[in-house]
Amino acid sequence: MKKSDSTDEQSASELIDQRIAGYEDWRGQTLGIMRKLVLDADPDVVEEVKWRKPSNSMLGIPVWSHDGIICTGETYKDKVKLTFAKGASLQDPGKLFNSSLEGNMRRAIDIHEGEKVNARAFKALIRAAADFNVALAKTKTKTKTKTMPKRAK
C-alpha cells in the first residue's frame, strides 16, 4: 500500500485504524473486514481520510484511491456503505451493488448487521475500479499531450 500525502501528525491509515476501533459494535468489525479486502485486492491503493473537520478526525471518511477514488467507507446507524466513485462504469458480475443504482456515476454496497459480502467478488470489483482509474488517467494524459501546442524553437 502506498502512503497518502498526509501532513497531519497521524497518517491516514492510523486515523482509519482509530475510526474502526471507535466502533464497539458490528460496524467497526465490518469496516475493518472490508478495508482488509481493499488492501489485499490492490497493493498500490492509497488510504486517505477526506471531508473531516479539524476538531474531530473521527468525522472524516476513509477513502481508498488508485489514480483516483476507488471507494469510500462510510458508517451509519444501520449500515456500512462502500461507495464506488465510478461504480456505474464497472461490471458487477457478483451483483454486489445494492444502493445508489439510479445514478450516472456512483454505485454503492450497503452492508447491514449480520450480512456478509462475497470476498472474491468484492476484491474483483476493487481491482476493476483501480484498473478503470488507471486507464482513465492514461487517456487523460494522452489527451493533454495531443492538445498541447508545440513550442516554437
N, C-alpha and C positions, 0 to 999 in steps of 0.2 A: 504494500500500500504506500502510495506517495503521501507525503505530509502536505497539509494545507499551508498557505502562506499566513497563518495566524500570527498576529503580533501581540496577542494577549499574553498574560502571564502563563496561561494554560493553553495547551494545544486543543484543537477542535476534538480530537479523539478523547482527550481527558474530559472535556466538557460533556461529550456524549456518554462516556462512562458514568459520570455523575448523574446525568439525566436518567439513565437506565436504573441506576442504584436508588434514585429518589422515589421510584415507584415501588411500593411494598406489596404490589398485587400482580396479577397476571399480565398487566400492560408492560411493565418493565421487563419481565421474562420474555414476552412475545417480541418486543422491540429488540431485545438482545439477541434472540434467535435469528430474527430477520437481518439484523446488522451482520452477524457472523456469516450468513449466507451471501450477503452482498460482497463482503470482503473475500470470501472463498471463491466467488464467481469471477471476480475481476481483481487481480493482484495490483493493478495500476490505478485503482479507484482512489480518489481524494475525499477524505472526510472533511466536512465543513459544518459550521453552525451559523445559520443565517437568521436574519429578521429577529434579532434579540434586543432586548432593552438593556442598556448598560448596567442598570441596577440589579438585574437578576438574570444570570446566564441560564437558569432553568427554563426561561421563556423562549429561548432560541429553538430553532427547528433543525434537527440533524439532516444533513444533505450529503448525498453521495454523488460525486461528479467524475466524469472522464471525458474531457473535451466538451464539456457542457454538463448540465444537470442530468443525472440518470433518474434519481428519485429522491423524495423527501420521506422522512419518517415522523409522522405526527401522532400524538396520543390524545384521545378524547375520553370522556367518561365511560363510553360503552364500546370503544373500538380502538384499534391501532390502524392507522391509514398510511399506506405507502402509495404516494402519488408519483407517477412517472410523467416527467415533463413533456415528453414527446410520445406518450403511450399510444395515441391514435395512429401513429405511423408504424407501430410494431405489430408483427404477427403474434398472436396469443394462442398457440395450439393447445396449451394446458387450460385454457379458459379461466385464467386467474383473475382477470379484470372483472370486478363486480360493482364498480362505482364510477361516477363521472363518465358514463358511457356515451352521453349525448354531445360532448364537447368536440371541438375540431383538433385539439392538441393533446390534452391530458387524458390519462386514464388512471384509475386507482384500484387498489386492492384493500378492501375493508376486512379486518380480521377481528372477530368478536370473541369473547371469552369462550374457551374450550375448542375453538376452531383451529385446525391445523392447515398449513399450506404445503402443497406438493413441492418439496425442496428442489427436486431436479428441474421441474418446470419453472420455478422461480429463478434459479440460477441461469437457466437458458434465457429467460426474459431479461435478466440483468446484462448478460453478455450481448444480447441483441440490442439493448438500449445503448450500451457502450459502443458497439460496432456502428450503430446508426450515427451516434455523435461524431465518431472518428471520420466516417465517410462524409458527413455534412461539413466538418471542419476542413477536410481536404478540398471539397467542392468550393467552399468559400475562398480558400487560399488560391485555387486556380482561377476563380472569377476575378479576384483582386489583381492577380498577376496579368491577366489578359486585358483588363480595363485600364491599367495604369499607363499613362502616356510615357513614351520613351523620352529620355532626356537628350537634349542636344549636346554634342561633344564640343 
